[in-house]
Amino acid sequence: MKTSVLAVAVWGKTAPSHSITAVMITDDQQTIVTGSQEGQICLWDLSLDLKISSKEILFGHSASVTCLAKARE
């Protein structure tokens, strides 16, 4: 079964480049984290009906984000 997810534009007419190089989903399966070749980390909300909406974009890395990991409690 294929599920389609609609794209969400949150940056106006021109979105920043975000070539995804790493993906992680949280244990509660409510947040997706993506890292990019441009050094950004994006947080996305994932609803129960698989709709994705942007939450935050974090800038500041000077190199590509090639790996994501979660901290232990």
All heavy atoms as TSV, in Angstrom:
chain	resi	resn	atom	element	x	y	z
A	1	MET	N	N	0.833	-1.178	0.000
A	1	MET	CA	C	0.000	0.000	0.000
A	1	MET	C	C	0.877	1.240	0.000
A	1	MET	O	O	1.740	1.401	0.849
A	1	MET	CB	C	-0.884	-0.013	1.232
A	1	MET	CG	C	-1.823	1.144	1.296
A	1	MET	SD	S	-3.007	0.953	2.638
A	1	MET	CE	C	-2.393	2.179	3.753
A	2	LYS	N	N	0.687	2.108	-0.958
A	2	LYS	CA	C	1.451	3.349	-1.035
A	2	LYS	C	C	0.698	4.459	-0.323
A	2	LYS	O	O	-0.507	4.584	-0.453
A	2	LYS	CB	C	1.700	3.744	-2.479
A	2	LYS	CG	C	2.645	2.821	-3.196
A	2	LYS	CD	C	2.938	3.347	-4.575
A	2	LYS	CE	C	3.910	2.429	-5.283
A	2	LYS	NZ	N	4.241	2.919	-6.611
A	3	THR	N	N	1.451	5.257	0.429
A	3	THR	CA	C	0.884	6.397	1.123
A	3	THR	C	C	1.563	7.648	0.599
A	3	THR	O	O	2.789	7.705	0.544
A	3	THR	CB	C	1.112	6.287	2.640
A	3	THR	OG1	O	0.552	5.073	3.094
A	3	THR	CG2	C	0.488	7.443	3.365
A	4	SER	N	N	0.810	8.639	0.213
A	4	SER	CA	C	1.406	9.885	-0.251
A	4	SER	C	C	1.355	10.919	0.863
A	4	SER	O	O	0.422	10.957	1.654
A	4	SER	CB	C	0.681	10.405	-1.487
A	4	SER	OG	O	-0.663	10.672	-1.181
A	5	VAL	N	N	2.389	11.719	0.912
A	5	VAL	CA	C	2.493	12.773	1.916
A	5	VAL	C	C	2.642	14.091	1.173
A	5	VAL	O	O	3.497	14.231	0.297
A	5	VAL	CB	C	3.711	12.536	2.844
A	5	VAL	CG1	C	3.842	13.653	3.857
A	5	VAL	CG2	C	3.591	11.187	3.540
A	6	LEU	N	N	1.808	15.046	1.500
A	6	LEU	CA	C	1.861	16.351	0.853
A	6	LEU	C	C	3.055	17.152	1.347
A	6	LEU	O	O	3.403	17.110	2.520
A	6	LEU	CB	C	0.576	17.127	1.140
A	6	LEU	CG	C	-0.714	16.500	0.618
A	6	LEU	CD1	C	-1.910	17.311	1.095
A	6	LEU	CD2	C	-0.696	16.398	-0.882
A	7	ALA	N	N	3.675	17.884	0.450
A	7	ALA	CA	C	4.786	18.759	0.814
A	7	ALA	C	C	4.250	19.981	1.547
A	7	ALA	O	O	3.144	20.444	1.284
A	7	ALA	CB	C	5.542	19.193	-0.426
A	8	VAL	N	N	5.044	20.498	2.463
A	8	VAL	CA	C	4.656	21.668	3.241
A	8	VAL	C	C	5.685	22.767	2.992
A	8	VAL	O	O	6.870	22.568	3.220
A	8	VAL	CB	C	4.616	21.336	4.748
A	8	VAL	CG1	C	4.269	22.578	5.550
A	8	VAL	CG2	C	3.636	20.220	5.020
A	9	ALA	N	N	5.255	23.915	2.499
A	9	ALA	CA	C	6.148	25.051	2.278
A	9	ALA	C	C	6.014	26.006	3.457
A	9	ALA	O	O	4.919	26.485	3.734
A	9	ALA	CB	C	5.812	25.761	0.981
A	10	VAL	N	N	7.090	26.245	4.157
A	10	VAL	CA	C	7.039	27.128	5.320
A	10	VAL	C	C	8.012	28.299	5.203
A	10	VAL	O	O	8.161	29.061	6.135
A	10	VAL	CB	C	7.338	26.345	6.621
A	10	VAL	CG1	C	6.274	25.319	6.891
A	10	VAL	CG2	C	8.695	25.684	6.565
A	11	TRP	N	N	8.673	28.431	4.065
A	11	TRP	CA	C	9.691	29.458	3.933
A	11	TRP	C	C	9.314	30.512	2.920
A	11	TRP	O	O	10.151	31.232	2.423
A	11	TRP	CB	C	11.017	28.810	3.533
A	11	TRP	CG	C	11.515	27.893	4.584
A	11	TRP	CD1	C	12.122	28.247	5.745
A	11	TRP	CD2	C	11.418	26.476	4.606
A	11	TRP	NE1	N	12.416	27.137	6.489
A	11	TRP	CE2	C	11.999	26.035	5.817
A	11	TRP	CE3	C	10.902	25.533	3.737
A	11	TRP	CZ2	C	12.076	24.694	6.160
A	11	TRP	CZ3	C	10.976	24.204	4.089
A	11	TRP	CH2	C	11.560	23.805	5.276
A	12	GLY	N	N	8.065	30.603	2.545
A	12	GLY	CA	C	7.665	31.590	1.551
A	12	GLY	C	C	7.921	31.087	0.143
A	12	GLY	O	O	7.793	29.897	-0.137
A	13	LYS	N	N	8.323	31.982	-0.746
A	13	LYS	CA	C	8.489	31.618	-2.154
A	13	LYS	C	C	9.709	30.735	-2.400
A	13	LYS	O	O	9.709	29.922	-3.312
A	13	LYS	CB	C	8.592	32.877	-3.009
A	13	LYS	CG	C	7.317	33.679	-3.041
A	13	LYS	CD	C	7.466	34.901	-3.902
A	13	LYS	CE	C	6.175	35.701	-3.898
A	13	LYS	NZ	N	6.271	36.909	-4.712
A	14	THR	N	N	10.772	30.899	-1.612
A	14	THR	CA	C	11.996	30.144	-1.837
A	14	THR	C	C	12.430	29.451	-0.554
A	14	THR	O	O	12.787	30.108	0.424
A	14	THR	CB	C	13.128	31.081	-2.313
A	14	THR	OG1	O	12.672	31.830	-3.433
A	14	THR	CG2	C	14.349	30.292	-2.708
A	15	ALA	N	N	12.398	28.135	-0.565
A	15	ALA	CA	C	12.846	27.369	0.604
A	15	ALA	C	C	14.360	27.266	0.597
A	15	ALA	O	O	14.980	27.254	-0.471
A	15	ALA	CB	C	12.247	25.969	0.568
A	16	PRO	N	N	14.984	27.202	1.771
A	16	PRO	CA	C	16.429	26.989	1.799
A	16	PRO	C	C	16.731	25.587	1.279
A	16	PRO	O	O	15.893	24.692	1.371
A	16	PRO	CB	C	16.785	27.116	3.278
A	16	PRO	CG	C	15.518	26.850	4.006
A	16	PRO	CD	C	14.412	27.285	3.103
A	17	SER	N	N	17.914	25.415	0.725
A	17	SER	CA	C	18.319	24.080	0.283
A	17	SER	C	C	18.355	23.156	1.484
A	17	SER	O	O	18.801	23.532	2.560
A	17	SER	CB	C	19.704	24.140	-0.351
A	17	SER	OG	O	19.659	24.917	-1.512
A	18	HIS	N	N	17.868	21.951	1.318
A	18	HIS	CA	C	17.900	20.963	2.395
A	18	HIS	C	C	18.006	19.586	1.749
A	18	HIS	O	O	17.026	18.862	1.625
A	18	HIS	CB	C	16.656	21.064	3.287
A	18	HIS	CG	C	16.730	20.210	4.523
A	18	HIS	ND1	N	17.557	20.514	5.580
A	18	HIS	CD2	C	16.105	19.067	4.869
A	18	HIS	CE1	C	17.419	19.596	6.525
A	18	HIS	NE2	N	16.538	18.703	6.108
A	19	SER	N	N	19.204	19.273	1.284
A	19	SER	CA	C	19.466	17.974	0.663
A	19	SER	C	C	19.669	16.969	1.781
A	19	SER	O	O	20.716	16.938	2.423
A	19	SER	CB	C	20.711	18.051	-0.220
A	19	SER	OG	O	20.572	19.079	-1.175
A	20	ILE	N	N	18.673	16.149	2.046
A	20	ILE	CA	C	18.672	15.267	3.208
A	20	ILE	C	C	19.766	14.212	3.103
A	20	ILE	O	O	19.870	13.504	2.105
A	20	ILE	CB	C	17.296	14.616	3.394
A	20	ILE	CG1	C	16.267	15.704	3.717
A	20	ILE	CG2	C	17.322	13.548	4.484
A	20	ILE	CD1	C	14.838	15.215	3.789
A	21	THR	N	N	20.585	14.138	4.150
A	21	THR	CA	C	21.672	13.165	4.222
A	21	THR	C	C	21.525	12.234	5.411
A	21	THR	O	O	22.256	11.252	5.509
A	21	THR	CB	C	23.035	13.884	4.319
A	21	THR	OG1	O	22.981	14.827	5.398
A	21	THR	CG2	C	23.356	14.634	3.034
A	22	ALA	N	N	20.610	12.540	6.329
A	22	ALA	CA	C	20.396	11.690	7.505
A	22	ALA	C	C	18.960	11.852	7.977
A	22	ALA	O	O	18.404	12.944	7.912
A	22	ALA	CB	C	21.359	12.084	8.627
A	23	VAL	N	N	18.368	10.746	8.436
A	23	VAL	CA	C	16.991	10.757	8.920
A	23	VAL	C	C	16.919	9.947	10.207
A	23	VAL	O	O	17.543	8.899	10.324
A	23	VAL	CB	C	16.015	10.139	7.892
A	23	VAL	CG1	C	14.601	10.081	8.443
A	23	VAL	CG2	C	16.046	10.895	6.590
A	24	MET	N	N	16.156	10.451	11.172
A	24	MET	CA	C	15.917	9.730	12.416
A	24	MET	C	C	14.471	9.975	12.830
A	24	MET	O	O	13.938	11.067	12.619
A	24	MET	CB	C	16.850	10.236	13.522
A	24	MET	CG	C	16.727	9.467	14.821
A	24	MET	SD	S	17.714	10.179	16.155
A	24	MET	CE	C	16.696	11.566	16.613
A	25	ILE	N	N	13.834	8.969	13.389
A	25	ILE	CA	C	12.488	9.135	13.928
A	25	ILE	C	C	12.562	8.847	15.425
A	25	ILE	O	O	13.285	7.948	15.856
A	25	ILE	CB	C	11.463	8.244	13.211
A	25	ILE	CG1	C	10.043	8.620	13.623
A	25	ILE	CG2	C	11.747	6.780	13.427
A	25	ILE	CD1	C	8.961	8.098	12.705
A	26	THR	N	N	11.853	9.628	16.216
A	26	THR	CA	C	11.895	9.458	17.668
A	26	THR	C	C	11.157	8.200	18.095
A	26	THR	O	O	10.350	7.652	17.338
A	26	THR	CB	C	11.291	10.693	18.376
A	26	THR	OG1	O	9.947	10.868	17.912
A	26	THR	CG2	C	12.100	11.950	18.095
A	27	ASP	N	N	11.439	7.733	19.306
A	27	ASP	CA	C	10.823	6.509	19.820
A	27	ASP	C	C	9.301	6.584	19.843
A	27	ASP	O	O	8.623	5.590	19.613
A	27	ASP	CB	C	11.334	6.195	21.227
A	27	ASP	CG	C	12.780	5.716	21.225
A	27	ASP	OD1	O	13.243	5.222	20.173
A	27	ASP	OD2	O	13.446	5.842	22.266
A	28	ASP	N	N	8.756	7.775	20.117
A	28	ASP	CA	C	7.295	7.914	20.161
A	28	ASP	C	C	6.685	8.044	18.766
A	28	ASP	O	O	5.478	8.116	18.610
A	28	ASP	CB	C	6.877	9.092	21.035
A	28	ASP	CG	C	7.372	10.441	20.516
A	28	ASP	OD1	O	7.934	10.507	19.395
A	28	ASP	OD2	O	7.202	11.428	21.241
A	29	GLN	N	N	7.515	8.063	17.745
A	29	GLN	CA	C	7.117	8.149	16.345
A	29	GLN	C	C	6.269	9.388	16.048
A	29	GLN	O	O	5.410	9.373	15.170
A	29	GLN	CB	C	6.409	6.870	15.905
A	29	GLN	CG	C	7.293	5.665	16.033
A	29	GLN	CD	C	6.618	4.382	15.592
A	29	GLN	OE1	O	5.420	4.354	15.336
A	29	GLN	NE2	N	7.377	3.323	15.493
A	30	GLN	N	N	6.529	10.473	16.757
A	30	GLN	CA	C	5.793	11.715	16.536
A	30	GLN	C	C	6.664	12.801	15.931
A	30	GLN	O	O	6.152	13.824	15.493
A	30	GLN	CB	C	5.185	12.208	17.844
A	30	GLN	CG	C	4.111	11.286	18.366
A	30	GLN	CD	C	3.485	11.812	19.653
A	30	GLN	OE1	O	3.856	12.866	20.173
A	30	GLN	NE2	N	2.523	11.081	20.172
A	31	THR	N	N	7.993	12.591	15.911
A	31	THR	CA	C	8.907	13.592	15.369
A	31	THR	C	C	9.915	12.919	14.444
A	31	THR	O	O	10.489	11.890	14.790
A	31	THR	CB	C	9.663	14.329	16.494
A	31	THR	OG1	O	8.713	14.924	17.379
A	31	THR	CG2	C	10.568	15.412	15.942
A	32	ILE	N	N	10.099	13.521	13.275
A	32	ILE	CA	C	11.143	13.098	12.344
A	32	ILE	C	C	12.226	14.174	12.390
A	32	ILE	O	O	11.931	15.367	12.408
A	32	ILE	CB	C	10.593	12.973	10.916
A	32	ILE	CG1	C	9.525	11.882	10.856
A	32	ILE	CG2	C	11.716	12.676	9.926
A	32	ILE	CD1	C	8.797	11.816	9.527
A	33	VAL	N	N	13.473	13.749	12.418
A	33	VAL	CA	C	14.609	14.667	12.405
A	33	VAL	C	C	15.389	14.391	11.121
A	33	VAL	O	O	15.685	13.240	10.814
A	33	VAL	CB	C	15.524	14.451	13.632
A	33	VAL	CG1	C	16.660	15.464	13.640
A	33	VAL	CG2	C	14.724	14.514	14.920
A	34	THR	N	N	15.678	15.445	10.351
A	34	THR	CA	C	16.480	15.282	9.149
A	34	THR	C	C	17.712	16.167	9.237
A	34	THR	O	O	17.664	17.284	9.739
A	34	THR	CB	C	15.686	15.651	7.873
A	34	THR	OG1	O	15.233	17.001	7.953
A	34	THR	CG2	C	14.514	14.717	7.664
A	35	GLY	N	N	18.825	15.650	8.754
A	35	GLY	CA	C	20.059	16.416	8.625
A	35	GLY	C	C	20.314	16.634	7.150
A	35	GLY	O	O	19.892	15.839	6.307
A	36	SER	N	N	21.013	17.705	6.816
A	36	SER	CA	C	21.199	18.032	5.405
A	36	SER	C	C	22.666	18.235	5.047
A	36	SER	O	O	23.520	18.473	5.895
A	36	SER	CB	C	20.427	19.299	5.038
A	36	SER	OG	O	21.099	20.449	5.513
A	37	GLN	N	N	22.908	18.159	3.753
A	37	GLN	CA	C	24.235	18.411	3.205
A	37	GLN	C	C	24.655	19.850	3.478
A	37	GLN	O	O	25.826	20.147	3.607
A	37	GLN	CB	C	24.215	18.128	1.701
A	37	GLN	CG	C	25.545	18.262	1.021
A	37	GLN	CD	C	25.457	17.855	-0.441
A	37	GLN	OE1	O	24.448	17.345	-0.899
A	37	GLN	NE2	N	26.507	18.098	-1.169
A	38	GLU	N	N	23.687	20.747	3.605
A	38	GLU	CA	C	23.973	22.171	3.836
A	38	GLU	C	C	24.238	22.490	5.305
A	38	GLU	O	O	24.485	23.640	5.654
A	38	GLU	CB	C	22.797	23.023	3.336
A	38	GLU	CG	C	22.564	22.953	1.841
A	38	GLU	CD	C	21.823	21.690	1.396
A	38	GLU	OE1	O	21.182	21.022	2.222
A	38	GLU	OE2	O	21.917	21.369	0.212
A	39	GLY	N	N	24.162	21.501	6.196
A	39	GLY	CA	C	24.467	21.713	7.605
A	39	GLY	C	C	23.274	22.064	8.466
A	39	GLY	O	O	23.435	22.489	9.607
A	40	GLN	N	N	22.065	21.879	7.962
A	40	GLN	CA	C	20.858	22.190	8.730
A	40	GLN	C	C	20.311	20.917	9.371
A	40	GLN	O	O	20.503	19.821	8.863
A	40	GLN	CB	C	19.782	22.769	7.820
A	40	GLN	CG	C	20.208	23.969	7.047
A	40	GLN	CD	C	19.417	24.111	5.756
A	40	GLN	OE1	O	18.654	23.249	5.378
A	40	GLN	NE2	N	19.628	25.214	5.072
A	41	ILE	N	N	19.596	21.100	10.463
A	41	ILE	CA	C	18.830	20.023	11.079
A	41	ILE	C	C	17.383	20.506	11.148
A	41	ILE	O	O	17.119	21.607	11.616
A	41	ILE	CB	C	19.352	19.685	12.491
A	41	ILE	CG1	C	20.768	19.142	12.400
A	41	ILE	CG2	C	18.426	18.691	13.187
A	41	ILE	CD1	C	21.429	18.890	13.749
A	42	CYS	N	N	16.471	19.691	10.647
A	42	CYS	CA	C	15.052	20.051	10.653
A	42	CYS	C	C	14.272	19.072	11.519
A	42	CYS	O	O	14.547	17.873	11.506
A	42	CYS	CB	C	14.474	20.024	9.242
A	42	CYS	SG	S	15.092	21.330	8.186
A	43	LEU	N	N	13.324	19.613	12.270
A	43	LEU	CA	C	12.408	18.801	13.068
A	43	LEU	C	C	11.042	18.890	12.418
A	43	LEU	O	O	10.583	19.976	12.048
A	43	LEU	CB	C	12.332	19.326	14.501
A	43	LEU	CG	C	13.659	19.417	15.259
A	43	LEU	CD1	C	13.436	20.021	16.633
A	43	LEU	CD2	C	14.306	18.063	15.370
A	44	TRP	N	N	10.378	17.731	12.294
A	44	TRP	CA	C	9.079	17.640	11.641
A	44	TRP	C	C	8.127	16.891	12.555
A	44	TRP	O	O	8.494	15.880	13.141
A	44	TRP	CB	C	9.205	16.863	10.333
A	44	TRP	CG	C	10.256	17.369	9.402
A	44	TRP	CD1	C	11.579	17.018	9.384
A	44	TRP	CD2	C	10.097	18.310	8.355
A	44	TRP	NE1	N	12.238	17.690	8.391
A	44	TRP	CE2	C	11.350	18.490	7.737
A	44	TRP	CE3	C	9.004	19.014	7.866
A	44	TRP	CZ2	C	11.535	19.347	6.659
A	44	TRP	CZ3	C	9.196	19.869	6.793
A	44	TRP	CH2	C	10.450	20.029	6.201
A	45	ASP	N	N	6.892	17.367	12.670
A	45	ASP	CA	C	5.850	16.649	13.408
A	45	ASP	C	C	5.233	15.618	12.468
A	45	ASP	O	O	4.969	15.912	11.303
A	45	ASP	CB	C	4.754	17.607	13.883
A	45	ASP	CG	C	5.180	18.415	15.099
A	45	ASP	OD1	O	5.927	17.878	15.931
A	45	ASP	OD2	O	4.745	19.576	15.210
A	46	LEU	N	N	4.990	14.418	12.992
A	46	LEU	CA	C	4.346	13.356	12.236
A	46	LEU	C	C	3.062	12.971	12.960
A	46	LEU	O	O	3.091	12.509	14.093
A	46	LEU	CB	C	5.272	12.142	12.118
A	46	LEU	CG	C	4.737	10.931	11.371
A	46	LEU	CD1	C	4.416	11.290	9.922
A	46	LEU	CD2	C	5.753	9.794	11.429
A	47	SER	N	N	1.925	13.171	12.303
A	47	SER	CA	C	0.630	12.871	12.927
A	47	SER	C	C	0.293	11.394	12.756
A	47	SER	O	O	0.926	10.679	11.975
A	47	SER	CB	C	-0.468	13.743	12.328
A	47	SER	OG	O	-0.686	13.373	10.990
A	48	LEU	N	N	-0.731	10.955	13.461
A	48	LEU	CA	C	-1.148	9.556	13.388
A	48	LEU	C	C	-1.620	9.164	11.988
A	48	LEU	O	O	-1.513	8.004	11.590
A	48	LEU	CB	C	-2.258	9.275	14.406
A	48	LEU	CG	C	-1.824	9.342	15.870
A	48	LEU	CD1	C	-3.024	9.172	16.786
A	48	LEU	CD2	C	-0.767	8.285	16.167
A	49	ASP	N	N	-2.123	10.135	11.224
A	49	ASP	CA	C	-2.548	9.841	9.855
A	49	ASP	C	C	-1.433	10.118	8.836
A	49	ASP	O	O	-1.681	10.292	7.657
A	49	ASP	CB	C	-3.821	10.596	9.499
A	49	ASP	CG	C	-3.684	12.100	9.660
A	49	ASP	OD1	O	-2.663	12.565	10.204
A	49	ASP	OD2	O	-4.592	12.824	9.233
A	50	LEU	N	N	-0.180	10.131	9.327
A	50	LEU	CA	C	1.037	10.262	8.517
A	50	LEU	C	C	1.176	11.595	7.799
A	50	LEU	O	O	1.821	11.690	6.768
A	50	LEU	CB	C	1.153	9.110	7.518
A	50	LEU	CG	C	1.235	7.719	8.132
A	50	LEU	CD1	C	1.313	6.666	7.050
A	50	LEU	CD2	C	2.405	7.597	9.083
A	51	LYS	N	N	0.588	12.649	8.344
A	51	LYS	CA	C	0.795	13.982	7.790
A	51	LYS	C	C	2.027	14.584	8.455
A	51	LYS	O	O	2.185	14.516	9.676
A	51	LYS	CB	C	-0.425	14.868	8.013
A	51	LYS	CG	C	-1.599	14.438	7.182
A	51	LYS	CD	C	-2.746	15.400	7.287
A	51	LYS	CE	C	-3.887	14.920	6.415
A	51	LYS	NZ	N	-5.034	15.809	6.482
A	52	ILE	N	N	2.891	15.172	7.646
A	52	ILE	CA	C	4.136	15.765	8.139
A	52	ILE	C	C	4.008	17.278	8.091
A	52	ILE	O	O	3.580	17.841	7.081
A	52	ILE	CB	C	5.329	15.309	7.282
A	52	ILE	CG1	C	5.479	13.799	7.366
A	52	ILE	CG2	C	6.604	16.000	7.724
A	52	ILE	CD1	C	6.503	13.227	6.409
A	53	SER	N	N	4.381	17.939	9.181
A	53	SER	CA	C	4.393	19.401	9.202
A	53	SER	C	C	5.684	19.874	9.852
A	53	SER	O	O	6.210	19.233	10.749
A	53	SER	CB	C	3.169	19.956	9.941
A	53	SER	OG	O	3.120	19.450	11.254
A	54	SER	N	N	6.184	20.979	9.362
A	54	SER	CA	C	7.458	21.497	9.859
A	54	SER	C	C	7.315	22.008	11.287
A	54	SER	O	O	6.272	22.505	11.686
A	54	SER	CB	C	7.968	22.606	8.956
A	54	SER	OG	O	7.046	23.666	8.956
A	55	LYS	N	N	8.381	21.842	12.029
A	55	LYS	CA	C	8.400	22.268	13.425
A	55	LYS	C	C	9.490	23.316	13.631
A	55	LYS	O	O	9.218	24.431	14.036
A	55	LYS	CB	C	8.626	21.045	14.309
A	55	LYS	CG	C	8.466	21.261	15.775
A	55	LYS	CD	C	8.571	19.910	16.475
A	55	LYS	CE	C	8.358	20.036	17.962
A	55	LYS	NZ	N	8.415	18.724	18.612
A	56	GLU	N	N	10.722	22.944	13.332
A	56	GLU	CA	C	11.855	23.863	13.495
A	56	GLU	C	C	12.931	23.538	12.476
A	56	GLU	O	O	13.069	22.397	12.049
A	56	GLU	CB	C	12.475	23.725	14.889
A	56	GLU	CG	C	11.584	24.145	16.024
A	56	GLU	CD	C	12.293	24.004	17.369
A	56	GLU	OE1	O	13.359	24.612	17.530
A	56	GLU	OE2	O	11.769	23.289	18.214
A	57	ILE	N	N	13.716	24.547	12.102
A	57	ILE	CA	C	14.914	24.338	11.307
A	57	ILE	C	C	16.069	24.970	12.070
A	57	ILE	O	O	15.954	26.100	12.552
A	57	ILE	CB	C	14.775	24.897	9.876
A	57	ILE	CG1	C	15.984	24.526	9.028
A	57	ILE	CG2	C	14.519	26.374	9.873
A	57	ILE	CD1	C	15.808	24.764	7.541
A	58	LEU	N	N	17.124	24.218	12.247
A	58	LEU	CA	C	18.273	24.664	13.026
A	58	LEU	C	C	19.460	24.882	12.093
A	58	LEU	O	O	19.835	23.991	11.334
A	58	LEU	CB	C	18.619	23.623	14.091
A	58	LEU	CG	C	17.446	23.165	14.968
A	58	LEU	CD1	C	17.840	21.961	15.798
A	58	LEU	CD2	C	16.973	24.298	15.842
A	59	PHE	N	N	20.035	26.072	12.131
A	59	PHE	CA	C	21.188	26.417	11.308
A	59	PHE	C	C	22.423	26.491	12.195
A	59	PHE	O	O	22.314	26.646	13.402
A	59	PHE	CB	C	20.988	27.793	10.645
A	59	PHE	CG	C	19.867	27.847	9.664
A	59	PHE	CD1	C	18.594	28.210	10.063
A	59	PHE	CD2	C	20.083	27.541	8.334
A	59	PHE	CE1	C	17.553	28.278	9.152
A	59	PHE	CE2	C	19.049	27.597	7.415
A	59	PHE	CZ	C	17.787	27.974	7.828
A	60	GLY	N	N	23.603	26.403	11.621
A	60	GLY	CA	C	24.816	26.654	12.389
A	60	GLY	C	C	25.948	25.680	12.144
A	60	GLY	O	O	27.093	26.009	12.415
A	61	HIS	N	N	25.655	24.493	11.646
A	61	HIS	CA	C	26.740	23.558	11.357
A	61	HIS	C	C	27.521	24.073	10.147
A	61	HIS	O	O	26.943	24.585	9.200
A	61	HIS	CB	C	26.199	22.161	11.050
A	61	HIS	CG	C	25.700	21.443	12.254
A	61	HIS	ND1	N	24.431	21.618	12.748
A	61	HIS	CD2	C	26.312	20.553	13.072
A	61	HIS	CE1	C	24.282	20.867	13.813
A	61	HIS	NE2	N	25.394	20.214	14.037
A	62	SER	N	N	28.829	23.901	10.176
A	62	SER	CA	C	29.643	24.358	9.049
A	62	SER	C	C	29.930	23.230	8.061
A	62	SER	O	O	30.551	23.464	7.035
A	62	SER	CB	C	30.965	24.946	9.565
A	62	SER	OG	O	31.660	23.977	10.327
A	63	ALA	N	N	29.478	22.022	8.368
A	63	ALA	CA	C	29.684	20.878	7.472
A	63	ALA	C	C	28.364	20.113	7.340
A	63	ALA	O	O	27.394	20.383	8.048
A	63	ALA	CB	C	30.774	19.966	8.038
A	64	SER	N	N	28.350	19.148	6.448
A	64	SER	CA	C	27.158	18.323	6.252
A	64	SER	C	C	26.816	17.557	7.519
A	64	SER	O	O	27.701	17.145	8.267
A	64	SER	CB	C	27.407	17.308	5.139
A	64	SER	OG	O	27.612	17.956	3.922
A	65	VAL	N	N	25.525	17.351	7.739
A	65	VAL	CA	C	25.054	16.506	8.832
A	65	VAL	C	C	24.854	15.120	8.226
A	65	VAL	O	O	23.940	14.906	7.457
A	65	VAL	CB	C	23.740	17.044	9.438
A	65	VAL	CG1	C	23.235	16.102	10.520
A	65	VAL	CG2	C	23.929	18.449	9.973
A	66	THR	N	N	25.746	14.206	8.546
A	66	THR	CA	C	25.714	12.886	7.905
A	66	THR	C	C	25.236	11.788	8.851
A	66	THR	O	O	25.067	10.646	8.447
A	66	THR	CB	C	27.107	12.506	7.371
A	66	THR	OG1	O	28.039	12.531	8.451
A	66	THR	CG2	C	27.555	13.476	6.283
A	67	CYS	N	N	25.009	12.136	10.115
A	67	CYS	CA	C	24.574	11.140	11.087
A	67	CYS	C	C	23.755	11.845	12.168
A	67	CYS	O	O	24.080	12.950	12.590
A	67	CYS	CB	C	25.798	10.465	11.703
A	67	CYS	SG	S	25.399	9.183	12.900
A	68	LEU	N	N	22.698	11.190	12.618
A	68	LEU	CA	C	21.887	11.692	13.714
A	68	LEU	C	C	21.764	10.593	14.755
A	68	LEU	O	O	21.668	9.417	14.411
A	68	LEU	CB	C	20.478	12.071	13.225
A	68	LEU	CG	C	20.408	13.233	12.237
A	68	LEU	CD1	C	19.030	13.278	11.593
A	68	LEU	CD2	C	20.716	14.538	12.927
A	69	ALA	N	N	21.796	10.963	16.025
A	69	ALA	CA	C	21.657	9.985	17.099
A	69	ALA	C	C	20.879	10.629	18.234
A	69	ALA	O	O	20.902	11.844	18.413
A	69	ALA	CB	C	23.017	9.547	17.606
A	70	LYS	N	N	20.198	9.807	19.006
A	70	LYS	CA	C	19.460	10.336	20.149
A	70	LYS	C	C	20.239	10.036	21.415
A	70	LYS	O	O	20.964	9.051	21.511
A	70	LYS	CB	C	18.064	9.737	20.208
A	70	LYS	CG	C	18.060	8.235	20.294
A	70	LYS	CD	C	16.671	7.709	20.233
A	70	LYS	CE	C	16.773	6.185	20.192
A	70	LYS	NZ	N	15.538	5.534	20.004
A	71	ALA	N	N	20.085	10.917	22.386
A	71	ALA	CA	C	20.754	10.736	23.675
A	71	ALA	C	C	19.962	9.768	24.536
A	71	ALA	O	O	18.731	9.682	24.442
A	71	ALA	CB	C	20.892	12.082	24.386
A	72	ARG	N	N	20.647	9.046	25.348
A	72	ARG	CA	C	19.965	8.167	26.300
A	72	ARG	C	C	19.503	8.990	27.480
A	72	ARG	O	O	20.035	10.029	27.799
A	72	ARG	CB	C	20.917	7.088	26.802
A	72	ARG	CG	C	21.329	6.144	25.688
A	72	ARG	CD	C	22.203	5.057	26.257
A	72	ARG	NE	N	22.705	4.244	25.147
A	72	ARG	CZ	C	23.546	3.263	25.312
A	72	ARG	NH1	N	24.010	2.973	26.500
A	72	ARG	NH2	N	23.953	2.566	24.279
A	73	GLU	N	N	18.493	8.469	28.170
A	73	GLU	CA	C	17.984	9.184	29.352
A	73	GLU	C	C	18.965	9.067	30.493
A	73	GLU	O	O	19.697	8.142	30.637
A	73	GLU	CB	C	16.639	8.579	29.772
A	73	GLU	CG	C	15.552	8.915	28.797
A	73	GLU	CD	C	14.201	8.384	29.249
A	73	GLU	OE1	O	14.046	7.988	30.414
A	73	GLU	OE2	O	13.310	8.359	28.401
